[in-house]
């Protein structure tokens, strides 16, 4: 069959589009999912007992050039307490804190941290200081939930921004009232870690799921037969093999290196504030038809002056009159039918093709969930 030249290019584009759609459908098919590369167990699970702990402390940042706290009682009392440690007694009411800021210091101590290890800390103001730029954190003990001191922080803060102004104008970059110190705390007391309970240990999934628990047990059995079982959707019990009794760390390292094919739940996440929409490949939509239109009402007000004419009474005066102009515009919307069960990608592509805004798409997905057509978990942020 002879096809005219102008139609050949159009036919090629049509065939290319069909091939692209089929390739995308193949990527979303269960067969393609089975060939998906696995993820390491260390990236989706952790050992029970090997967890971090949160630390917090209260301290002072000095060296702020006049942008510190505006003399609150707690800051001045803290300064007096520090000076008293060096044998200097001062009247709290006569102290000035304009170069000092009272701050909270937070950190997370990782498992297996030992005395002398360095950890990162975050510093944030608790008063009315404008910035921490140029400040130095004075020695601050960091305590755990049990009230024990596990680390001590000190050092020059880094805010990663600035705040400057004058003459009624100001410029601010990032958040000058929050800062961090890389390696700014020294661990003084290690937190005990217990991995083994006899010859057994437990592995906890970051996102509990029965399918992932079953896949994890199956993957571990392929390398270490009859060594584990799933206690529930998020806990895997492991038995230490006899050959690793003297070296459990080697067994843990090999288990964490085992790869498992992840199971992704059908989920749509909507952020109406930013217009962000994230959907997984498993999301499906039942047969439905979608129509969405916007009704725009605009009201414009203007002020005019009404002056009395030559024949007006003597007590007439000039007054301001408000005029309102109201316009109503209803945008047209086409009905988009979906006869079969399409993927959420096709629904989004069709909505984008008709010019739907992110806010419109958020409203449509909410309506799809309410109608029962959206076969996925809907999370609105």
JODA-V30724 format. One record per residue. RES is the residue in one letter. BURIAL is + if it has 24 or more other ideal C-beta (glycine too) atoms within 12 Angstrom, else -. Layout:
BEGIN
res: {RES & RES}
burial: {BURIAL & BURIAL}
END
This chain:
BEGIN
res: {X & X & X & X & X & X & X & X & X & X & X & X & X & X & X & X & X & X & X & X & X & X & X & X & X & X & X & X & X & X & X & X & X & X & X & X & X & X & X & X & X & X & X & X & X & X & X & X & X & X & X & X & X & X & X & X & X & X & X & X & X & X & X & X & X & X & X & X & X & X & X & X & X & X & X & X & X & X & X & X & X & X & X & X & X & X & X & X & X & X & X & X & X & X & X & X & X & X & X & X & X & X & X & X & X & X & X & X & X & X & X & X & X & X & X & X & X & X & X & X & X & X & X & X & X & X & X & X & X & X & X & X & X & X & X & X & X & X & X & X & X & X & X & X & X & X & X & X & X & X & X & X & X & X & X & X & X & X & X & X & X & X & X & X & X & X & X & X & X & X & X & X & X & X & X & X & X & X & X & X & X & X & X & X & X & X & X & X & X & X & X & X & X & X & X & X & X & X & X & X & X & X & X & X & X & X & X & X & X & X & X & X & X & X & X & X & X & X & X & X & X & X & X & X & X & X & X & X & X & X & X & X & X & X & X & X & X & X & X & X & X & X & X & X & X & X & X & X & X & X & X & X & X & X & X & X & X & X & X & X & X & X & X & X & X & X & X & X & X & X & X & X & X & X & X & X & X & X & X & X & X & X & X & X & X & X & X & X & X & X & X & X & X & X & X & X & X & X & X & X & X & X & X & X & X & X & X & X & X & X & X & X & X & X & X & X & X & X & X & X & X & X & X & X & X & X & X & X & X & X & X & X & X & X & X & X & X & X & X & X & X & X & X & X & X & X & X & X & X & X & X & X & X & X & X & X & X & X & X & X & X & X & X & X & X & X & X & X & X & X & X & X & X & X & X & X & X & X & X & X & X}
burial: {- & - & - & - & - & - & - & - & - & - & - & - & - & - & - & - & - & - & - & - & - & - & - & - & - & - & - & + & - & - & - & - & - & - & - & - & - & - & + & - & + & - & - & + & + & + & + & + & - & + & - & - & + & - & + & + & + & + & + & + & + & + & + & + & - & - & + & + & + & - & + & + & - & + & + & + & + & + & + & + & - & + & - & - & - & - & - & - & - & - & - & - & - & - & + & - & + & + & + & + & + & + & + & + & + & + & + & + & + & + & - & - & + & - & - & - & - & + & + & + & + & + & + & + & + & + & + & - & + & + & + & + & + & + & + & + & + & + & + & + & + & + & + & + & - & - & - & - & - & + & + & + & + & + & + & + & + & + & + & - & - & - & + & - & - & - & - & - & - & - & - & - & - & - & - & + & + & + & + & + & + & - & - & + & + & + & + & + & + & - & + & - & - & - & + & - & - & - & - & + & + & + & + & + & + & - & - & - & + & - & - & + & + & - & + & + & + & - & + & + & - & - & - & + & - & - & + & + & - & + & - & - & - & + & + & + & + & + & + & + & + & - & - & - & - & - & - & + & - & - & + & + & - & + & + & + & - & + & + & + & + & + & + & - & - & - & + & + & - & + & - & - & - & - & - & - & + & + & + & + & + & + & + & + & + & - & - & + & - & + & - & + & - & - & - & - & - & - & - & - & - & - & - & - & - & - & - & - & - & - & - & - & - & - & - & - & - & - & - & - & - & - & - & - & - & - & - & - & - & - & - & - & - & - & - & + & - & + & - & - & - & + & + & + & + & + & + & + & - & + & + & - & - & - & - & + & - & - & - & + & + & + & + & + & + & - & + & + & + & - & - & - & + & + & + & + & - & + & - & - & -}
END
